[in-house]
Amino acid sequence: METRQKWFKAVLGLALALPLLASGQPGQPGEDGYDLWLRYRALPAAARAELLAHSRSLVGPTQDSPMLEAAAGEIERGVAQMGGRAPARAQAISSDGALVLATPASLPALASLGLPLAALGPEGYALRSTRLDGHAITLIAANTERGLLYGSFAWLRAVQLGADLAHLDEQSAPKVRWRMLDHWDNLDRTVERGYAGLSIWDWAALPGGPRERYVDYARANASLGINAAVLNNVNTRAEMLTAPWLFKVAALADVLRPYGIRVFVSARFSAPLEIGGLPTADPLDPRVRAWWRAKADEIYRLIPDFGGFLVKANSEGEPGPRDYGRSHMDGANMLADALAPHRGLVIWRAFVYSEKDADDRAKQAYTEFVPGDGKFAANVVVQVKNGPIDFQPREPFHPLFGAMPHTNLGLEFEITKEYLGFSTHLAYLGPLFEEVLRADTHQAPGATVARIVDGAQYGDGRPTLIAGVANIGTDRNWCGSQFDQANWYVFGRLAWDPELSAEAVAREWAARTFGHAPGVVDAIAQIMMGSREAVVDYMTPLGLAHLMGTSHHYGPAPWVAELARPEWNPVYYHRADADGIGFDRGASGSGAVAQYAPYWARRWGDAATTPPELLLWFHHVGWDERPAAFGDGRTVWEELVHRYDAGVAAVVAMRRAWDALAPAIDPRRHAEVASFLAVQEREARWWRDACVAYFQSLNHRALPAGVVAPAATLEQYRAMKFSFAAGRGG
Ligand code: GCV
């Protein structure tokens, strides 16, 4: 609570101070966000001179390699744009100021420079200002070409952030093996939960089409270390696995490969039936197993470094092994067998809940998967959403983390903001990702979600994975809004290093995207850091969840109660009535809390020790109760209304802070963000008003003193229809 008030004051304070701080270095008037954070604008004179002095020549391993060419090409592009001239390519170090790309194989002298090469592994890099052959040089060193690619992007980042180029000493290696974007792109180019235009994959034109856009996509990912992409929606058609489509996938793999990106596809479990001419897709049927083996062989002939399959099985109507009385293990391991000879991976999603299971939806994945611990093949990763329901503005971490120590568990975030205001609401997801990654599962000493997911907890070299549902489309600014670029960015940075701080990443992104005048970065980072909590407050405060409109998830609809499956209805989640509100997941309710380690089961099992942020997730409490955890003596009803108001007030503060940045930001991007913030304020008020009106209609309590009544009647909110709502896809 106190933290939020501090944030609120800080945002307003910075907003007022900004006109004084603005450095008068806005970007070009025509900037539209296409360049993302790879925005290599001309540097001021002194910084330009420093850059050129440290990039007089570019010395690199000389073998003909598309990946090295990608690395060198990026350095040339960046230096030319920021410094005014590209470095000359050279075979050897012949002067001070050389920028040297080196592996131990290309430059044996590396071994004598004391670089931590072993710790860099196959993907890490080191940047080091040093002397070699009598010259002062900058080394970009790695064990592999891929490390050099990441190191080249890291050096450019250092330049953009104004690092002292004469004293570089940085090294980094990714903690997670697979850093993956999952595209929910349909084959007709609509995007499920996409708010940034159509799919960037122009299937009709492939193997031709917008190559430059694909390359720019790949550059952006490589700059973050993202090394894998699933091209199609998990709700997929079997056709994706037919020859004409695979031919197109192969063409994309060719474009993405030099940037270190391996291509995966979502596979429909019933493909043997639908495109294979078999009477069954039973994973234990030898014909089915042979079909998948042959399919894998066919794919690897076309794409030798194909990554593997992502599978959504027996979830939300998708086919799966349970259709044949088989288990998730039977299904996943059958595909794993087919891919194993090619070293391919099966990513099997744990996002399951069934209309045939009356149990609390939050419990069902754990119930179905924990008995399979230790029974999945070595090349299967079970991919688990960050929380037990579905990418809500706030959920506790998923109870599967730490509960399947003998299974490779990957983590799935949703970068696209299906439940956080689509692309028109500014919500920086860094704090959400950080909250999940840092959560201590208490299943074993030190067992945070980050350490479970990055493998540090187990230390046995298992395949590790962090995936994010992409927010990328054909919009000129890629993500539908300027600030949603930050969510792609922070996803990539945290997938590389889950221990990074969301705030540090926000500052880094702001500086690279909008320029690093100190006041500007401070103000933008302040806006970003409070923005997710603002959404939580005006949509689903105090641990509420899933109050969004049916199917499109646009706007408030807490009253919906008539849908066929209980867990499709918001009333299932909030359980509000005349006396109280919240879902009892304790011992007297669904018992979901018992799926967590005893530490959490005890703490969250008791309303008195549950933090306000999760109170209504775990407890049904009376409207007039005054939980000690609120710390302010308010009743549940008063606190709920207060949170809704705080959410709206936070958006007002964000708007003012952004308005004050006008002198420091190029007009086009500034105006675009400002127009979306106006939408966000209107919709935040709508959320607040509709929810307050609805809950008040149940509890018949007066509004707390001084609180403004909703602008319209509940009936008016209930009558609203949104045939324009985006993102449903297919
Ligand atoms: C791709 C939620 C979304 C669906 C999505 C599903 C999933 O239910 O609303 O659009 O489907 O999650 O993750 O499979």
Residues whose N, C-alpha, C, O or C-beta is under 5 A from the ligand:
A	BS01	GCV	E192 N235 F351
